[in-house]
Amino acid sequence: MKIDYEKMTAEIDLMNDKTMYVVKDGKLIPHTLPDYGSTVIVMVGGRVDRLEDNTKRKI
């Protein structure tokens, strides 16, 4: 991930399907997704407040 703060642009790898990106207050926040389970995006006031992972383990 390359960030150009002057232009306020970021270059991310679109082939990596294990990472989700959230933009909050002009900052790009990477979040690694679990192998099994779910990720819930909690919104407050129309903005992202937090991410909640529910992780499972396959046996």
N, C-alpha and C positions, 0 to 999 in steps of 0.2 A: 504494500500500500504506500503510495507516494502522495504527499499532501503539499500543495502550493498555497501557502497562507496569504500571499500577496493577491493572487487571483481568486482565492476561496474555492479552489477546485481540488478534487482528489482522484487518483487513479487506483482502481481496485481490480483484483483478479476475478473475472467473471467465471472462470473455470473451477474455482474453489467452491463447492456446494456444501461445505461444512461450516461456513462462516456467514453470519447475517450482520448487516451493518445498520446502525440506527444513527440518524442525525438529530442531535439535541443541542440547542443553543449554539449552532455553528460548529459543533465538534462532531467528528465522525467516530462512532464508538463501535468497534468490532465485538461480536459475540459468537463464540464457538458453539455450534449446535450439538446436542447430545446424539449419540449413535441410535439410541432407542428412547422413546418418550415424546414429550411435547414441550414447546416453549410458548408461554402466554405473554402477550404484550399488554400491559396494564396502562390505560390512558386516563389522565386526569385533566379536565379542562381542555380536551382536544390535543393534548401533548403527551408524549411518552413519559411515563413516570418510572416504570421498572419492568424488568423481564423476570418471569418466574419459570424455572425449569422443573419439569416433572420427569425424572430420569428413571428409565427401566433398564434391566440387565437381562439379556437373552442368554439362556443356558441350554 
